[in-house]
């Protein structure tokens, strides 16, 4: 058990039978009344965010989580098979528990977060930025680079990304895996 004033960003708590990660917290001392913690909690399972106030001294059930690197091996139906980089154990993880799954290729390393007491996988996340090769895009017109116009491009994982007009087939680009946006061109 932990006290409400010990909540920090990244703290995992069990509340109402569900697991939540704290993504934002604020220690509030009003002019009158008791001090309290205002938090934003993200549900581990469905990703919904809720705001919750806790009184100082209120007891919460904390969950010890472990973060380990795993390497993506292959897809098997609805599951993705990952290998623990320390123990070489293969772990199946459901596709919807992996953030940035559309930009993941074989051999990529992801960070897997699991409940330490039950060894249950909570979620897995790709690094924020990844580099992928453009496999198909329409050619850009010469001299049409003055505007900030974007065109669709298909990358090697099959995902579609909006890229500037000067990007051509075969080029390597950097992508933000959180929202699928183009970051920049990678020099070879």
PAGU-246958 format. One line per field, with one value per residue: residue in three letters; x, y, z of N, C-alpha, C in turn; residue number from 0. Coordinates in nm, 3 decimals. Last residue first. Layout:
<sites>
nuvex (Ala ...);
n.east (X ...);
n.north (Y ...);
n.up (Z ...);
ca.east (X ...);
ca.north (Y ...);
ca.up (Z ...);
c.east (X ...);
c.north (Y ...);
c.up (Z ...);
voti (NUM ...);
</sites>
This chain:
<sites>
nuvex (Unk Unk Unk Unk Unk Unk Unk Unk Unk Unk Unk Unk Unk Unk Unk Unk Unk Unk Unk Unk Unk Unk Unk Unk Unk Unk Unk Unk Unk Unk Unk Unk Unk Unk Unk Unk Unk Unk Unk Unk Unk Unk Unk Unk Unk Unk Unk Unk Unk Unk Unk Unk Unk Unk Unk Unk Unk Unk Unk Unk Unk Unk Unk Unk Unk Unk Unk Unk Unk Unk Unk Unk Unk Unk Unk Unk Unk Unk Unk Unk Unk Unk Unk Unk Unk Unk Unk Unk Unk Unk Unk Unk Unk Unk Unk Unk Unk Unk Unk Unk Unk Unk Unk Unk Unk Unk Unk Unk Unk Unk Unk Unk Unk Unk Unk Unk Unk Unk Unk Unk Unk Unk Unk Unk Unk Unk Unk Unk Unk Unk Unk Unk Unk Unk Unk Unk Unk Unk Unk Unk Unk Unk Unk Unk Unk Unk Unk Unk Unk Unk Unk Unk Unk Unk Unk Unk Unk Unk Unk Unk Unk Unk Unk Unk Unk Unk Unk Unk Unk Unk Unk Unk Unk Unk Unk Unk Unk Unk Unk Unk Unk Unk Unk Unk Unk Unk Unk Unk);
n.east (2.161 1.959 1.618 1.386 1.137 0.878 0.536 0.330 0.213 0.191 0.401 0.619 0.734 0.989 1.219 1.294 1.475 1.363 1.215 1.040 1.081 0.986 0.881 0.632 0.627 0.383 0.187 0.186 0.061 0.221 0.389 0.648 0.772 0.513 0.360 0.239 0.050 0.182 0.150 0.280 0.372 0.525 0.747 0.780 0.758 0.972 0.838 0.610 0.676 0.525 0.366 0.528 0.641 0.829 1.060 1.176 1.204 1.291 1.117 1.061 0.987 0.976 0.660 0.544 0.297 0.129 0.118 0.153 0.200 0.337 0.239 0.415 0.480 0.323 0.524 0.601 0.852 0.967 1.115 1.312 1.278 1.266 1.023 0.870 0.607 0.406 0.178 0.221 0.212 0.170 0.011 -0.229 -0.333 -0.199 -0.082 0.213 0.404 0.750 1.030 1.336 1.581 1.641 1.688 1.506 1.233 1.071 0.729 0.474 0.143 -0.179 -0.354 -0.114 0.175 0.462 0.794 0.975 1.096 1.248 1.220 1.322 1.098 0.985 0.748 0.567 0.371 0.109 -0.059 -0.354 -0.362 -0.500 -0.468 -0.297 -0.490 -0.741 -0.748 -0.937 -0.895 -0.982 -0.885 -0.854 -0.826 -0.692 -0.773 -0.570 -0.479 -0.602 -0.439 -0.527 -0.435 -0.508 -0.451 -0.447 -0.494 -0.545 -0.860 -0.948 -0.848 -0.665 -0.531 -0.285 -0.225 -0.012 -0.087 0.007 -0.029 -0.042 -0.035 -0.209 -0.414 -0.610 -0.905 -1.048 -1.051 -0.711 -0.371 -0.121 0.201 0.362 0.404 0.442 0.341 0.212 0.230 -0.010 -0.146 0.069 0.036 0.084);
n.north (0.823 1.017 1.016 1.281 1.297 1.238 1.179 1.002 0.816 0.858 0.704 0.683 0.893 0.795 0.869 0.691 0.621 0.561 0.409 0.679 1.011 1.329 1.576 1.611 1.456 1.200 0.999 0.644 0.321 -0.001 -0.196 -0.190 -0.014 0.230 0.438 0.770 1.055 1.390 1.738 2.068 2.330 2.466 2.433 2.220 2.169 2.129 1.839 1.643 1.311 0.993 0.813 0.532 0.246 0.203 0.357 0.210 0.355 0.402 0.548 0.685 0.569 0.207 0.052 -0.122 -0.326 -0.405 -0.613 -0.953 -1.085 -1.163 -1.101 -0.908 -0.732 -0.683 -0.533 -0.394 -0.400 -0.222 -0.377 -0.390 -0.568 -0.811 -0.720 -0.399 -0.174 0.003 -0.088 -0.067 0.139 -0.064 -0.363 -0.481 -0.584 -0.832 -0.999 -1.184 -1.463 -1.497 -1.701 -1.630 -1.518 -1.362 -1.106 -1.045 -1.243 -1.216 -1.238 -1.266 -1.158 -1.290 -1.364 -1.543 -1.448 -1.278 -1.275 -1.120 -0.840 -0.858 -0.660 -0.519 -0.450 -0.332 -0.414 -0.280 -0.320 -0.120 -0.008 0.097 0.370 0.570 0.916 1.121 1.359 1.236 1.253 1.269 1.200 1.151 0.903 0.769 0.443 0.209 -0.047 -0.135 0.076 0.401 0.668 0.951 1.246 1.396 1.592 1.550 1.800 1.949 2.082 2.433 2.723 2.741 2.415 2.269 1.987 1.842 1.660 1.451 1.222 0.955 0.657 0.376 0.120 -0.174 -0.260 -0.281 -0.022 0.003 -0.010 0.191 0.295 0.593 0.777 1.052 0.959 0.948 1.002 1.087 0.849 0.580 0.229 -0.118);
n.up (-4.598 -4.390 -4.366 -4.326 -4.061 -3.964 -4.020 -3.781 -3.614 -3.344 -3.234 -3.401 -3.641 -3.868 -4.124 -4.430 -4.717 -5.055 -5.228 -5.387 -5.237 -5.122 -5.192 -5.063 -4.732 -4.635 -4.436 -4.467 -4.421 -4.381 -4.467 -4.391 -4.573 -4.657 -4.892 -4.868 -4.974 -4.932 -4.843 -4.876 -4.821 -5.122 -5.279 -5.441 -5.716 -5.880 -6.026 -5.836 -5.710 -5.771 -5.506 -5.356 -5.185 -4.984 -4.780 -4.480 -4.152 -3.816 -3.537 -3.212 -2.967 -2.972 -2.885 -2.600 -2.451 -2.140 -1.946 -1.893 -1.573 -1.346 -1.097 -0.996 -1.204 -1.503 -1.764 -2.070 -2.308 -2.573 -2.863 -3.150 -3.459 -3.591 -3.831 -3.760 -3.699 -3.746 -3.625 -3.350 -3.165 -2.879 -2.824 -2.771 -3.006 -3.035 -2.743 -2.735 -2.630 -2.588 -2.536 -2.369 -2.332 -2.114 -2.233 -2.431 -2.511 -2.817 -2.928 -3.158 -3.151 -3.242 -3.433 -3.614 -3.533 -3.651 -3.496 -3.317 -3.151 -2.833 -2.538 -2.232 -1.960 -1.663 -1.416 -1.137 -0.861 -0.767 -0.468 -0.349 -0.119 0.138 0.197 0.248 0.082 -0.141 -0.492 -0.788 -1.133 -1.472 -1.709 -2.031 -2.177 -2.242 -2.176 -1.981 -1.820 -1.808 -1.660 -1.470 -1.331 -1.009 -0.735 -0.392 -0.132 0.190 0.308 0.355 0.178 -0.032 -0.132 -0.274 -0.468 -0.684 -0.966 -1.244 -1.510 -1.540 -1.371 -1.486 -1.343 -1.350 -1.157 -0.922 -0.817 -0.883 -0.852 -1.019 -1.105 -1.198 -1.398 -1.183 -0.846 -0.520 -0.253 -0.153 -0.099 0.007 -0.061 0.000);
ca.east (2.222 2.069 1.740 1.455 1.243 0.969 0.668 0.367 0.237 0.081 0.282 0.531 0.693 0.846 1.199 1.239 1.451 1.425 1.348 1.051 1.057 1.023 1.015 0.635 0.640 0.520 0.185 0.232 0.062 0.148 0.257 0.559 0.800 0.644 0.355 0.349 0.059 0.124 0.190 0.184 0.390 0.418 0.732 0.823 0.637 0.941 0.956 0.637 0.645 0.636 0.355 0.469 0.564 0.818 0.939 1.200 1.147 1.323 1.171 1.094 0.911 1.047 0.773 0.550 0.431 0.135 0.021 0.194 0.104 0.404 0.172 0.364 0.586 0.296 0.445 0.572 0.734 0.972 1.008 1.308 1.265 1.394 1.096 0.917 0.702 0.540 0.177 0.234 0.299 0.155 0.137 -0.153 -0.388 -0.168 -0.192 0.144 0.302 0.627 0.937 1.205 1.555 1.622 1.772 1.647 1.296 1.171 0.847 0.569 0.279 -0.070 -0.378 -0.256 0.111 0.320 0.700 1.016 0.985 1.268 1.190 1.330 1.209 0.999 0.883 0.576 0.510 0.145 0.035 -0.283 -0.384 -0.420 -0.552 -0.306 -0.358 -0.704 -0.721 -0.880 -0.936 -0.927 -0.982 -0.794 -0.906 -0.627 -0.837 -0.635 -0.382 -0.636 -0.466 -0.489 -0.491 -0.433 -0.533 -0.373 -0.530 -0.460 -0.748 -0.971 -0.925 -0.659 -0.626 -0.305 -0.304 -0.032 -0.068 -0.037 -0.014 0.025 -0.047 -0.081 -0.401 -0.478 -0.836 -1.018 -1.176 -0.827 -0.489 -0.204 0.089 0.320 0.452 0.421 0.426 0.187 0.347 0.089 -0.182 -0.012 0.109 0.000);
ca.north (0.689 1.015 0.962 1.188 1.348 1.321 1.187 1.120 0.781 0.906 0.735 0.566 0.895 0.807 0.850 0.804 0.582 0.645 0.362 0.537 0.916 1.192 1.541 1.576 1.570 1.251 1.121 0.763 0.440 0.115 -0.192 -0.269 -0.157 0.191 0.309 0.680 0.925 1.285 1.601 1.967 2.224 2.453 2.559 2.202 2.175 2.266 1.923 1.726 1.453 1.087 0.882 0.666 0.302 0.104 0.383 0.239 0.260 0.429 0.433 0.704 0.682 0.332 0.072 0.000 -0.316 -0.349 -0.504 -0.843 -1.058 -1.175 -1.209 -1.011 -0.814 -0.683 -0.643 -0.363 -0.472 -0.224 -0.303 -0.407 -0.446 -0.771 -0.826 -0.503 -0.271 0.041 -0.075 -0.199 0.154 0.068 -0.306 -0.434 -0.457 -0.721 -0.963 -1.064 -1.410 -1.453 -1.644 -1.693 -1.580 -1.505 -1.155 -1.032 -1.169 -1.289 -1.161 -1.342 -1.129 -1.263 -1.235 -1.514 -1.579 -1.272 -1.298 -1.230 -0.894 -0.845 -0.783 -0.516 -0.527 -0.293 -0.430 -0.317 -0.315 -0.239 0.010 -0.028 0.316 0.452 0.806 1.018 1.326 1.311 1.171 1.340 1.152 1.240 0.961 0.855 0.560 0.336 0.017 -0.224 -0.006 0.260 0.601 0.811 1.189 1.309 1.585 1.521 1.679 1.929 1.990 2.291 2.662 2.836 2.526 2.322 2.109 1.853 1.795 1.471 1.361 1.027 0.801 0.445 0.254 -0.113 -0.230 -0.403 -0.080 0.073 -0.093 0.157 0.208 0.505 0.641 1.007 1.032 0.926 0.939 1.190 0.924 0.698 0.355 0.000);
ca.up (-4.606 -4.487 -4.307 -4.415 -4.147 -3.887 -4.080 -3.859 -3.754 -3.428 -3.154 -3.389 -3.501 -3.838 -3.981 -4.355 -4.578 -4.952 -5.194 -5.354 -5.346 -5.084 -5.241 -5.205 -4.824 -4.647 -4.516 -4.395 -4.505 -4.328 -4.526 -4.306 -4.582 -4.607 -4.826 -4.905 -4.906 -5.016 -4.814 -4.916 -4.723 -5.022 -5.207 -5.303 -5.633 -5.845 -6.009 -5.953 -5.690 -5.789 -5.634 -5.346 -5.294 -5.091 -4.859 -4.620 -4.245 -3.956 -3.607 -3.353 -3.019 -2.947 -2.975 -2.681 -2.510 -2.275 -1.945 -1.980 -1.680 -1.476 -1.171 -0.907 -1.146 -1.359 -1.707 -1.931 -2.258 -2.428 -2.796 -3.005 -3.380 -3.534 -3.762 -3.851 -3.643 -3.793 -3.772 -3.413 -3.282 -2.940 -2.870 -2.655 -2.959 -3.126 -2.833 -2.689 -2.721 -2.523 -2.632 -2.363 -2.462 -2.090 -2.124 -2.464 -2.403 -2.741 -2.890 -3.076 -3.199 -3.147 -3.368 -3.600 -3.532 -3.619 -3.606 -3.403 -3.227 -2.977 -2.611 -2.378 -2.019 -1.803 -1.470 -1.278 -0.906 -0.842 -0.578 -0.375 -0.253 0.102 0.150 0.350 0.134 -0.021 -0.374 -0.674 -1.001 -1.370 -1.617 -1.929 -2.141 -2.274 -2.290 -2.077 -1.891 -1.793 -1.787 -1.471 -1.453 -1.099 -0.855 -0.516 -0.207 0.072 0.313 0.333 0.287 0.080 -0.141 -0.139 -0.454 -0.540 -0.914 -1.105 -1.468 -1.648 -1.352 -1.478 -1.400 -1.335 -1.284 -0.995 -0.869 -0.829 -0.876 -0.904 -1.141 -1.090 -1.421 -1.321 -0.941 -0.664 -0.316 -0.183 -0.219 0.035 -0.066 0.000);
c.east (2.371 2.137 1.846 1.584 1.301 1.077 0.755 0.512 0.276 0.102 0.165 0.405 0.589 0.827 1.053 1.225 1.406 1.388 1.418 1.195 1.070 0.986 1.060 0.772 0.657 0.522 0.325 0.222 0.093 0.160 0.173 0.417 0.712 0.654 0.497 0.334 0.177 0.135 0.119 0.238 0.289 0.446 0.625 0.805 0.672 0.818 0.912 0.754 0.678 0.590 0.473 0.461 0.515 0.737 0.937 1.067 1.174 1.270 1.200 1.153 0.937 0.970 0.851 0.678 0.432 0.280 0.014 0.083 0.153 0.308 0.237 0.301 0.532 0.396 0.430 0.481 0.719 0.842 1.028 1.199 1.257 1.389 1.232 0.998 0.740 0.648 0.315 0.239 0.316 0.256 0.109 -0.022 -0.319 -0.216 -0.158 0.037 0.232 0.528 0.803 1.112 1.424 1.601 1.763 1.741 1.446 1.231 0.942 0.695 0.375 0.059 -0.269 -0.276 -0.038 0.263 0.557 0.923 1.036 1.151 1.209 1.304 1.204 1.121 0.879 0.722 0.516 0.288 0.071 -0.190 -0.303 -0.461 -0.463 -0.394 -0.377 -0.566 -0.685 -0.863 -0.866 -0.982 -0.910 -0.905 -0.838 -0.708 -0.784 -0.688 -0.448 -0.541 -0.489 -0.529 -0.436 -0.510 -0.452 -0.473 -0.442 -0.501 -0.671 -0.843 -0.941 -0.733 -0.613 -0.401 -0.321 -0.100 -0.103 -0.008 -0.063 0.043 0.028 -0.110 -0.258 -0.473 -0.701 -0.946 -1.150 -0.952 -0.607 -0.320 0.012 0.200 0.416 0.482 0.391 0.278 0.328 0.216 -0.077 -0.036 0.013 0.088);
c.north (0.694 0.879 0.955 1.143 1.240 1.381 1.282 1.112 0.899 0.879 0.777 0.595 0.784 0.810 0.882 0.767 0.706 0.595 0.445 0.501 0.772 1.097 1.400 1.531 1.522 1.373 1.182 0.882 0.562 0.233 -0.075 -0.275 -0.245 0.038 0.271 0.551 0.843 1.153 1.505 1.828 2.112 2.336 2.550 2.329 2.155 2.280 2.067 1.818 1.532 1.231 0.976 0.725 0.441 0.155 0.282 0.257 0.306 0.317 0.473 0.576 0.703 0.446 0.194 0.005 -0.190 -0.351 -0.439 -0.738 -0.939 -1.160 -1.239 -1.127 -0.928 -0.780 -0.624 -0.472 -0.444 -0.287 -0.314 -0.318 -0.478 -0.644 -0.775 -0.605 -0.374 -0.056 -0.046 -0.190 0.027 0.081 -0.170 -0.365 -0.404 -0.586 -0.836 -1.029 -1.290 -1.406 -1.618 -1.623 -1.658 -1.586 -1.308 -1.084 -1.165 -1.197 -1.250 -1.257 -1.199 -1.231 -1.196 -1.375 -1.558 -1.413 -1.286 -1.248 -1.000 -0.910 -0.756 -0.655 -0.516 -0.365 -0.396 -0.327 -0.364 -0.222 -0.124 -0.008 0.188 0.400 0.692 0.901 1.226 1.266 1.263 1.243 1.235 1.198 1.049 0.911 0.637 0.460 0.157 -0.149 -0.085 0.178 0.453 0.748 1.048 1.281 1.506 1.514 1.666 1.800 1.985 2.211 2.514 2.784 2.618 2.440 2.145 1.987 1.794 1.614 1.373 1.175 0.870 0.593 0.304 0.020 -0.166 -0.382 -0.203 0.015 -0.025 0.068 0.172 0.424 0.544 0.868 0.985 1.016 0.913 1.134 1.030 0.776 0.469 0.125);
c.up (-4.587 -4.482 -4.416 -4.349 -4.235 -3.976 -3.997 -3.908 -3.841 -3.577 -3.241 -3.308 -3.484 -3.687 -3.949 -4.209 -4.503 -4.814 -5.088 -5.324 -5.297 -5.198 -5.205 -5.256 -4.969 -4.739 -4.513 -4.489 -4.419 -4.425 -4.477 -4.362 -4.495 -4.605 -4.784 -4.826 -4.958 -4.941 -4.908 -4.888 -4.751 -4.930 -5.098 -5.220 -5.486 -5.756 -5.981 -5.924 -5.815 -5.769 -5.649 -5.485 -5.260 -5.210 -4.975 -4.692 -4.388 -4.044 -3.752 -3.411 -3.168 -3.014 -2.928 -2.763 -2.597 -2.322 -2.082 -1.981 -1.761 -1.593 -1.306 -0.983 -1.059 -1.296 -1.557 -1.877 -2.110 -2.379 -2.646 -2.948 -3.232 -3.453 -3.715 -3.771 -3.748 -3.744 -3.829 -3.565 -3.361 -3.054 -2.934 -2.694 -2.833 -3.071 -2.911 -2.791 -2.658 -2.628 -2.566 -2.463 -2.464 -2.218 -2.110 -2.355 -2.430 -2.636 -2.811 -3.056 -3.104 -3.219 -3.270 -3.543 -3.507 -3.629 -3.556 -3.522 -3.323 -3.050 -2.759 -2.434 -2.171 -1.859 -1.618 -1.319 -1.049 -0.889 -0.640 -0.495 -0.268 -0.035 0.102 0.309 0.248 0.025 -0.258 -0.559 -0.894 -1.234 -1.517 -1.841 -2.028 -2.239 -2.322 -2.198 -2.003 -1.879 -1.761 -1.604 -1.462 -1.227 -0.958 -0.631 -0.331 0.003 0.180 0.334 0.254 0.202 -0.019 -0.149 -0.307 -0.515 -0.765 -1.062 -1.324 -1.615 -1.465 -1.459 -1.384 -1.408 -1.253 -1.127 -0.956 -0.896 -0.806 -0.948 -1.014 -1.135 -1.310 -1.338 -1.081 -0.746 -0.465 -0.248 -0.254 -0.094 -0.033 0.000);
voti (187 186 185 184 183 182 181 180 179 178 177 176 175 174 173 172 171 170 169 168 167 166 165 164 163 162 161 160 159 158 157 156 155 154 153 152 151 150 149 148 147 146 145 144 143 142 141 140 139 138 137 136 135 134 133 132 131 130 129 128 127 126 125 124 123 122 121 120 119 118 117 116 115 114 113 112 111 110 109 108 107 106 105 104 103 102 101 100 99 98 97 96 95 94 93 92 91 90 89 88 87 86 85 84 83 82 81 80 79 78 77 76 75 74 73 72 71 70 69 68 67 66 65 64 63 62 61 60 59 58 57 56 55 54 53 52 51 50 49 48 47 46 45 44 43 42 41 40 39 38 37 36 35 34 33 32 31 30 29 28 27 26 25 24 23 22 21 20 19 18 17 16 15 14 13 12 11 10 9 8 7 6 5 4 3 2 1 0);
</sites>
